Amino acid sequence: MHSIVPETPLEGGLLGRVQFWFACFFAIGWTGVVCGGLFYQFALWEYPCPLCLVQRMFMLLAATGAAYIVRTALSDGAVTGRDYMTGWGLALVALIAGSFASWRQTMLHVLPGAKGYGSEVLGLHLYVWAWILFQVSVVAIGVVLAYAHTTADRAIPATGPGWYRTVGLFALWFLGLVIAVNLVAVFLEEGLHWFLPDDPGRYEFFHDIGILD
């Protein structure tokens, strides 16, 4: 079977390595944003609403798109144009959908006098910051896709020991761990119910088994 990875020796290239680091930063960055939401949930006892959880899921999906590119570089030592299209395409779909969810939540609290939902960070609610980050990320991916033909099939020293592999593996494991934690957090808040209340005020799972009122 013909491989999509070129059989000729791969050439090095600064832009290829830059795009690898960008994919790592992208995956770690969005995973870190979700960790911020988990901090507000467990440390400050702010229960995320259904729209908040939807935004988290799209954030993690966007990070998964970048993680696909990182994993390809770790296993093959290069990323083809097809792999770039797959990874960044998945991320774009997630970012656009997440942007709509955050915009929807913002519009629910846009009227004068509306208090909004949850705490503020630098004067803006978390869902507003989410909308801003979604938009910025769409632009960033548009830029890296414009150079994908230049960075494709370039040698990336990520298959052997070194910073490339260390950071790449960290990005993948960090994302996997936060996905698992988020699944547990959603289950504890929603319990065995089909729907989560619009304004949740407790962990339904603990309430269902009689631990909390």
C-alpha positions as CSV (number, residue, x, y, z in Angstrom):
1,M,0.0,0.0,0.0
2,H,1.4,3.4,-0.9
3,S,2.1,5.6,2.1
4,I,0.9,9.2,2.2
5,V,4.2,10.1,3.8
6,P,6.8,10.8,1.1
7,E,9.4,8.0,0.5
8,T,12.2,10.5,-0.2
9,P,14.1,11.9,2.8
10,L,12.2,14.6,4.5
11,E,13.6,18.1,4.5
12,G,13.8,20.2,7.6
13,G,11.9,23.5,7.9
14,L,11.4,26.2,10.5
15,L,7.8,26.7,9.6
16,G,7.0,23.0,10.0
17,R,8.4,23.1,13.5
18,V,6.6,26.3,14.3
19,Q,3.3,24.8,13.3
20,F,4.1,21.8,15.5
21,W,4.7,24.0,18.5
22,F,1.5,26.0,17.6
23,A,-0.5,22.8,17.6
24,C,1.0,21.9,21.0
25,F,0.2,25.4,22.4
26,F,-3.3,25.2,20.9
27,A,-4.1,21.9,22.5
28,I,-2.6,22.8,25.9
29,G,-4.1,26.3,25.8
30,W,-7.7,25.2,25.2
31,T,-7.3,22.4,27.8
32,G,-6.1,25.0,30.2
33,V,-9.2,27.1,29.6
34,V,-11.4,24.1,30.5
35,C,-9.3,23.7,33.6
36,G,-10.2,27.3,34.5
37,G,-13.8,26.4,34.3
38,L,-13.3,23.3,36.5
39,F,-11.5,25.6,39.0
40,Y,-14.6,27.8,39.2
41,Q,-16.8,24.8,39.5
42,F,-15.0,23.0,42.3
43,A,-13.0,25.7,44.1
44,L,-15.6,28.5,43.9
45,W,-18.7,26.3,43.9
46,E,-20.1,27.8,40.7
47,Y,-22.2,25.2,39.0
48,P,-21.9,25.3,35.2
49,C,-25.2,25.6,33.2
50,P,-26.0,23.5,30.2
51,L,-24.6,26.1,27.8
52,C,-21.4,26.3,29.8
53,L,-20.9,22.5,29.5
54,V,-21.6,22.6,25.8
55,Q,-18.9,25.3,25.4
56,R,-16.4,23.1,27.4
57,M,-17.1,20.2,25.1
58,F,-16.4,22.2,22.0
59,M,-13.2,23.6,23.6
60,L,-12.0,20.0,24.2
61,L,-13.0,19.0,20.7
62,A,-11.0,21.9,19.3
63,A,-8.0,20.8,21.3
64,T,-8.5,17.3,20.0
65,G,-8.1,18.6,16.5
66,A,-4.7,20.1,17.4
67,A,-3.9,16.9,19.3
68,Y,-4.4,14.9,16.1
69,I,-1.7,16.9,14.4
70,V,0.6,16.5,17.4
71,R,0.1,12.8,17.5
72,T,0.8,12.5,13.8
73,A,4.1,14.3,14.2
74,L,5.0,12.1,17.2
75,S,4.4,8.9,15.3
76,D,5.6,9.8,11.7
77,G,8.1,12.6,12.2
78,A,6.1,14.7,9.8
79,V,2.6,16.0,9.1
80,T,1.1,15.8,5.6
81,G,-1.3,18.3,4.1
82,R,-4.1,15.8,4.5
83,D,-3.4,15.5,8.3
84,Y,-3.3,19.3,8.6
85,M,-6.7,19.5,6.9
86,T,-8.1,16.8,9.2
87,G,-6.8,18.2,12.4
88,W,-7.5,21.9,11.8
89,G,-10.8,21.2,10.1
90,L,-12.0,19.4,13.2
91,A,-10.8,22.3,15.3
92,L,-12.6,24.8,13.1
93,V,-15.9,23.0,13.3
94,A,-15.6,22.9,17.1
95,L,-14.6,26.6,17.3
96,I,-17.5,27.7,15.2
97,A,-20.0,25.6,17.1
98,G,-18.6,26.7,20.4
99,S,-18.7,30.3,19.3
100,F,-22.4,30.0,18.6
101,A,-23.0,28.5,22.0
102,S,-21.1,31.3,23.8
103,W,-22.8,33.9,21.7
104,R,-26.2,32.4,22.6
105,Q,-25.4,32.6,26.3
106,T,-24.2,36.1,26.0
107,M,-27.4,37.2,24.2
108,L,-29.4,35.7,27.1
109,H,-27.9,38.2,29.5
110,V,-27.3,41.2,27.2
111,L,-30.2,43.4,28.3
112,P,-29.4,46.4,30.5
113,G,-29.5,45.4,34.2
114,A,-29.0,41.7,33.5
115,K,-26.6,40.3,36.1
116,G,-25.3,37.5,33.9
117,Y,-24.4,34.0,35.0
118,G,-21.4,33.3,37.2
119,S,-18.4,35.3,38.1
120,E,-16.6,37.9,36.1
121,V,-13.0,38.0,35.0
122,L,-11.6,41.5,34.2
123,G,-15.1,42.7,33.9
124,L,-16.4,40.0,31.5
125,H,-18.2,36.8,32.2
126,L,-16.6,33.5,31.4
127,Y,-18.9,32.9,28.4
128,V,-17.9,36.3,26.9
129,W,-14.3,35.4,27.2
130,A,-15.1,32.1,25.6
131,W,-16.6,33.8,22.6
132,I,-13.6,36.1,22.3
133,L,-11.2,33.1,22.4
134,F,-13.2,31.1,19.9
135,Q,-13.0,34.0,17.5
136,V,-9.3,34.6,17.9
137,S,-8.7,30.9,17.5
138,V,-10.6,30.8,14.2
139,V,-8.4,33.6,12.9
140,A,-5.2,31.8,14.1
141,I,-6.2,28.6,12.4
142,G,-6.9,30.5,9.2
143,V,-3.4,31.8,9.3
144,V,-1.7,28.5,9.8
145,L,-3.8,26.8,7.2
146,A,-2.7,29.5,4.7
147,Y,0.9,28.1,5.2
148,A,0.0,24.4,5.4
149,H,1.3,23.8,1.9
150,T,4.7,25.1,3.1
151,T,4.8,23.3,6.4
152,A,3.5,19.9,5.1
153,D,5.9,17.0,4.8
154,R,8.6,18.7,6.7
155,A,10.8,16.8,9.2
156,I,9.8,17.4,12.8
157,P,12.2,15.8,15.4
158,A,9.4,14.5,17.6
159,T,9.9,10.7,17.2
160,G,12.9,10.5,19.4
161,P,13.8,11.9,22.9
162,G,13.8,15.6,23.2
163,W,11.7,18.7,23.9
164,Y,9.5,18.1,20.9
165,R,8.4,14.7,22.1
166,T,8.2,15.7,25.7
167,V,5.9,18.6,25.1
168,G,3.9,16.7,22.5
169,L,3.2,13.8,24.9
170,F,2.4,16.3,27.7
171,A,-0.2,17.9,25.5
172,L,-1.8,14.6,24.7
173,W,-1.9,13.3,28.2
174,F,-3.0,16.6,29.6
175,L,-5.9,16.7,27.2
176,G,-6.9,13.1,27.9
177,L,-6.8,13.7,31.7
178,V,-9.0,16.8,31.5
179,I,-11.5,15.1,29.2
180,A,-11.8,12.3,31.8
181,V,-12.2,14.8,34.7
182,N,-14.8,16.8,32.7
183,L,-16.8,13.6,32.0
184,V,-16.9,12.9,35.8
185,A,-17.8,16.5,36.6
186,V,-20.7,16.4,34.1
187,F,-22.0,13.1,35.5
188,L,-21.8,14.3,39.1
189,E,-23.7,17.5,38.2
190,E,-26.4,15.8,36.0
191,G,-26.6,12.5,37.9
192,L,-29.0,9.9,36.3
193,H,-31.2,12.6,34.8
194,W,-31.7,13.2,31.1
195,F,-31.5,17.0,31.4
196,L,-29.6,19.5,33.5
197,P,-31.5,22.5,35.0
198,D,-30.9,25.9,33.4
199,D,-29.7,27.2,36.7
200,P,-28.2,24.2,38.5
201,G,-27.6,24.5,42.3
202,R,-26.4,21.1,43.4
203,Y,-24.7,17.9,42.2
204,E,-27.7,15.8,41.3
205,F,-25.8,12.5,41.6
206,F,-25.1,13.1,45.3
207,H,-28.6,14.2,45.8
208,D,-30.0,11.1,44.1
209,I,-28.1,8.7,46.3
210,G,-29.0,10.7,49.5
211,I,-25.6,12.2,50.4
212,L,-26.6,15.8,49.8
213,D,-30.0,17.5,50.1
